[in-house]
Amino acid sequence: MEFQDKVALVTGAGSGIGKATALRLGAGGARVVVTSRTQEEIEATRDTIIAAGGEALSVAADVSEPDEVKKVVEQTLATYGRIDVVVANAGINGVWAPIDELTPAEWDKTMNVNLRGTYLTLHHTVPALRKQGGAIVIVSSINGNRTFTSAGATAYSASKAAQVAMTKQLALELGKDGIRVNAVCPGAIDTAISDNTEKRNVAEVSIPVEFPEGDIPITGGRPGKSEDVADVIAFLASDASRHVTGVPVYIDGGQSLLR
């Protein structure tokens, strides 16, 4: 029960890594606030935590909208009175296309969710974290940080690289307030994020790469599980990592070492 008496807010908690993280923090004793755009999904996450004996609150919101993120934080504070852990997980793959075909609207959508959403999440939660200190974990990716082989993923990779830059910058800025800021950079994880990926003419800009058999060494090529990421997030959010900040942790089974 390493999160006993702590309150955790997890964005994008309706499925995949966000849901697994919310369940993991709930199992560790945290009171968990789960949010995403899809009410039904976060209600299911909330109900699963409660059924396991935990405590949770669900608030639907679009992380790219300032007033909606503010609403989530206000409801969290009204219900629980504090915030100790923030997991900025909400994100999309968006459109992958050659740069001369990627439209400004497509670029903006990816940036609005992945980067603006991260900014707004931290902008509205940091004042609450400052009251007693806490932990922020930003969910980035190996894309844009250690690998650049996803053809057409310029907007996605740029947003994920920027999240790691935010992690390092804010680790210094917020350290004096007792707030630690770290990032996780997953590789291939068995989630539904590919459902919101639109690829257009990416073959035109792809560079063929040959991998040894099983391009994720530790699993023989199989993608990782959301729980593999959630356990690392839980470590970074807990007091066990009390002297760790400004660090991107790669959770890819060695995948990015081959690319």
C-alpha positions in Angstrom: 0.0 0.0 0.0 2.7 2.5 -1.0 0.2 5.1 -2.0 -1.9 5.0 1.1 -3.5 8.4 1.8 -2.3 9.8 -1.5 -4.4 11.1 -4.4 -3.4 10.3 -8.0 -4.8 11.9 -11.1 -4.4 9.9 -14.4 -5.3 11.2 -17.8 -6.2 9.0 -20.7 -7.3 6.4 -18.1 -10.0 4.8 -20.1 -7.8 2.2 -21.7 -4.3 0.9 -22.3 -1.4 2.3 -20.3 -3.6 4.9 -18.5 -6.1 2.3 -17.3 -3.4 -0.1 -16.2 -1.7 2.7 -14.3 -4.9 3.8 -12.6 -5.6 0.2 -11.5 -2.0 -0.2 -10.3 -2.1 3.0 -8.2 -5.5 2.1 -6.9 -4.2 -1.4 -5.8 -1.4 0.5 -4.0 -3.9 2.4 -1.9 -4.2 5.7 -3.8 -7.5 7.5 -4.3 -7.5 7.7 -8.1 -9.1 10.3 -10.3 -9.5 8.9 -13.8 -10.2 11.1 -16.8 -10.5 10.9 -20.6 -12.9 12.0 -23.2 -14.9 8.8 -23.1 -17.2 8.7 -20.1 -18.1 5.0 -20.4 -14.4 4.0 -20.4 -13.4 5.9 -17.3 -16.5 4.8 -15.5 -15.4 1.2 -16.1 -12.0 2.0 -14.8 -13.4 3.7 -11.8 -15.8 0.8 -11.1 -12.9 -1.8 -11.4 -10.9 0.1 -8.8 -13.9 0.3 -6.4 -14.8 -3.3 -6.9 -11.2 -4.2 -5.8 -11.7 -2.3 -2.6 -10.2 1.0 -3.7 -11.5 4.5 -4.0 -11.9 6.4 -7.3 -13.6 9.3 -9.1 -14.2 9.6 -12.8 -14.4 13.0 -14.6 -14.7 13.2 -18.4 -12.6 15.8 -20.0 -10.6 16.7 -23.2 -7.1 17.5 -22.0 -6.6 20.0 -24.9 -9.3 22.3 -23.4 -8.2 24.5 -20.5 -11.6 24.8 -18.9 -12.2 21.0 -18.9 -8.8 20.3 -17.4 -9.4 23.0 -14.8 -12.8 21.3 -14.0 -11.1 18.0 -13.4 -8.6 19.5 -10.9 -11.4 21.5 -9.1 -13.5 18.3 -8.7 -10.4 16.4 -7.5 -9.7 19.0 -4.8 -13.3 19.3 -3.9 -13.6 15.6 -3.4 -10.2 14.7 -1.9 -8.6 18.0 -0.9 -5.1 17.3 -2.4 -3.2 15.9 -5.3 0.0 13.9 -4.8 0.6 12.1 -8.1 -0.1 13.2 -11.7 0.3 10.9 -14.6 0.1 12.8 -17.9 -0.8 9.9 -20.2 -3.4 11.1 -22.6 -2.2 11.0 -26.2 -2.9 10.0 -29.8 -0.8 8.8 -32.7 -2.6 11.1 -35.0 -1.9 11.3 -38.7 1.4 9.9 -40.1 2.2 11.3 -43.5 5.0 12.9 -45.5 5.7 16.4 -44.2 4.6 18.0 -47.4 1.2 16.2 -47.2 0.6 16.6 -43.4 -1.9 19.4 -43.1 -1.7 22.2 -40.5 -4.9 20.9 -39.0 -3.5 17.4 -38.6 -0.3 18.7 -37.1 -2.3 20.9 -34.6 -4.5 18.0 -33.5 -1.6 15.8 -32.5 0.1 18.7 -30.8 -3.1 19.8 -29.0 -3.6 16.4 -27.4 -0.1 15.3 -26.8 1.8 18.5 -26.0 -0.9 21.1 -25.1 -2.7 18.4 -23.1 0.5 17.7 -21.1 1.1 21.4 -20.5 -2.5 22.0 -19.4 -2.5 19.0 -17.1 0.6 20.2 -15.3 -0.4 23.9 -15.4 -3.5 23.1 -13.4 -2.2 20.5 -11.1 1.2 21.9 -10.0 -0.3 24.5 -7.6 -1.9 21.6 -5.7 1.3 19.5 -5.8 3.3 22.4 -4.4 1.4 22.3 -1.1 3.1 19.1 0.0 5.3 17.9 -2.9 4.6 14.9 -5.1 5.4 13.2 -8.3 4.7 13.8 -12.0 5.1 11.1 -14.6 4.8 12.0 -18.3 4.1 9.2 -20.7 6.3 9.9 -23.8 7.6 7.3 -26.3 10.8 5.9 -27.7 9.7 7.7 -30.9 11.3 11.1 -31.1 13.8 10.1 -28.3 15.6 7.0 -29.3 14.0 5.9 -32.5 13.1 7.7 -35.7 12.0 4.8 -38.0 8.2 5.4 -37.9 7.8 6.9 -41.4 5.6 10.0 -41.5 5.4 10.3 -37.7 6.9 13.8 -37.6 4.2 15.4 -35.5 3.9 12.5 -33.1 7.7 12.2 -32.7 8.1 15.9 -32.2 5.4 16.0 -29.5 7.0 13.0 -27.7 10.5 14.6 -27.8 9.1 17.8 -26.4 7.5 15.9 -23.5 11.0 14.6 -22.5 12.3 18.2 -22.7 9.5 19.3 -20.5 10.4 16.6 -18.0 14.0 17.7 -17.7 13.1 21.4 -17.6 10.4 21.0 -14.9 12.5 18.6 -12.8 14.8 21.6 -12.1 12.1 24.2 -11.8 9.9 22.2 -9.5 12.6 20.4 -7.4 12.6 23.1 -4.8 8.9 22.5 -4.2 9.5 18.8 -3.5 8.0 17.8 -6.9 9.8 15.1 -8.9 9.2 14.9 -12.7 10.0 11.9 -14.7 9.0 10.4 -18.0 8.4 6.9 -19.3 9.1 6.1 -23.0 7.3 2.9 -24.0 8.1 1.0 -27.2 5.6 -1.4 -28.7 2.9 -2.0 -26.1 -0.2 -4.0 -26.7 -2.8 -1.2 -26.6 -5.5 0.2 -28.9 -3.6 3.4 -29.7 -3.2 2.2 -33.3 -6.9 2.7 -33.7 -6.4 6.4 -33.7 -3.5 6.3 -36.2 -4.1 7.4 -39.8 -1.2 6.6 -42.1 -1.1 8.2 -45.6 1.5 7.6 -48.2 4.1 6.7 -45.6 5.8 4.2 -47.9 7.1 7.2 -49.9 9.3 8.4 -46.9 10.1 5.1 -45.3 13.7 3.7 -45.1 13.9 -0.1 -45.2 15.5 -1.5 -42.1 16.3 -5.2 -41.5 16.0 -6.5 -38.0 17.2 -9.7 -36.4 14.5 -12.3 -35.7 12.4 -11.0 -32.9 12.9 -7.2 -32.9 12.1 -7.0 -29.2 14.9 -9.1 -27.7 13.5 -9.7 -24.2 10.1 -11.0 -25.4 11.1 -12.6 -28.7 9.4 -9.9 -30.7 6.1 -9.7 -28.8 4.9 -6.3 -27.7 4.9 -5.4 -24.0 1.8 -5.1 -21.9 0.3 -2.0 -20.4 1.0 -3.4 -17.0 4.7 -3.4 -17.8 4.5 0.3 -18.2 2.2 0.8 -15.2 4.6 -0.9 -12.8 7.4 1.5 -13.8 5.1 4.5 -13.5 4.1 3.3 -10.0 7.8 3.1 -9.0 8.4 6.7 -10.3 5.3 7.9 -8.5 6.3 6.2 -5.2 8.7 7.2 -2.5 10.9 4.3 -3.6 12.1 6.7 -6.3 12.5 9.7 -4.0 15.9 10.7 -5.4 15.0 10.2 -9.1 13.9 13.2 -11.2 14.4 14.5 -14.7 14.8 10.9 -16.0 13.3 9.3 -19.1 12.9 5.6 -18.6 12.7 3.4 -21.7 10.2 0.5 -21.4 10.7 -1.4 -24.7 12.4 -4.7 -23.9 15.5 -3.5 -25.8 13.5 -2.7 -28.9 15.0 0.8 -29.5 18.6 -0.5 -29.2 18.1 -2.2 -32.6 16.7 0.8 -34.4 
